[in-house]
């Protein structure tokens, strides 16, 4: 664990033998993996010993059909045919992809692709699992189920080394914690020891998502809620919307409204149609039936600022500065900020000369968000805006979302981050199997527990204890204000 860009993914790639054999770099010291010198044998020498899950699932999938993707590594290991079929199906079932085995991989959602990449590793049954944010694109309920499966693998003798920002998911799984900051590591047996060694204030300053149970109790005063936007003009409207992709109906009878100055959150299981809805609003997908308008007109990419789920899909330039400059100085997209000011806004000035494709996934996410925020568009569409980000940068993203809404923009975001959802004053839509099954406030959602199963929603543990509206309101208010005060440095000494 550690801040965004601290070297966590670099460590996993080195353990896997990818650095320096496939990714240029200088490595000093001794590295023994499965009894072998990883610096000498590289990835090829560790085949069968390790299973590496990349942060970006797109770059890990090579086969056109789901089942073939899981079977492919087993074939390369010369596994007998009957064992391939059995182990591939078992891995797909454990990652809730059993019913998708005959699907083309290119129509899966990003979350489903991440589960598929994990299934491919599980089928190989390696001695060591190297998992880089294995649930970053996966809905909360399925994320907990996957960590339950990983716990069983650990009990069966597997070693698991994983990177995870949402510490609450893995507290019951991990036996020790390596905290990395500025390339330096500190080892602890548990969260309590880590806080004792590093200090709660330093961990928070560095951006670690500290579970709520470890946060200090602050004297928080009730804060005014964002003004209602009930009378604001609707900028996005969908009526009886139906969308078809690859011969399959993805969205069914969608009725959806988002207003000026409003933040709208879309949640739901992987593959439920959330990204498809965003792309339809952006004018990138044409609906099969129904109506959809953006500012009273047909959807068009020029009417929105769209942050894609995979940041690499958004980049057109080589360096960070060139990428930002392409937005800042591009004719109709001109803004009042110069590139240096823009980068400072997100604390990214140190990355200005870096190649965008060599950044960490969290850093790529920040660049992709920044360049879209700089556009002066009436509608902002954000697909997983906090994936790969630590607490510090997640709160920065939240601050910018609130700024956009307060300045009269319409903000629509898709997220699996249940911690982010709790910090937003927003309207929430819940999708399941391409249909809207919930529409309301966060408080409505948290009190309507019957709907959680349908949309694979699983809130942070501390919110499950609130059983009535008054207690829930107080708990939410205290958590929101505590995080904001901690982020500002307003800590009790």
Secondary structure, 3 states (H helix, E strand, C coil): CECCCCCHHHHHHHHCCHHHHCECCCCCCCCEECCEEHHHHHHHHCECCEEEECCCHHHHCCCCEHHHHHHHHHHHCCCCHHHHHHHHHHHHHHCCCHHHCCCEHHHCCHHHHHHHHHHHHHHHCCCEEEEECCCCCCCHHHHHHHHHHHHHHHHCCCEEEEECCCHHHHCCCCCCEEEEECCEEEEECCHHHHHHHHCHHHHHHHCCCCCHHHCCCCCCCCCCCCCCCCCCCEEEEEEEEEEEECCEEEEEEEEEEEECCCEEEEEECCCCCHHHHHHHHCCCCCCCEEEEEECCECCCHHHEEEECCCHHHHCCCCEHHHHHHHHHCCHHHCCCCCHHHHHHHCCCHHHCCCEHHHCCHHHHHHHHHHHHHCCCCCEEEEECCCCCCCHHHHHHHHHHHHHHHHCCCEEEEECCCHHHHHHCCCEEEEEECCEEEEEEEHHHHHHCHHHHHHHCCCCCHHHHCCCCHHHHHHHHHHHHHHHHHHHHCCCCC
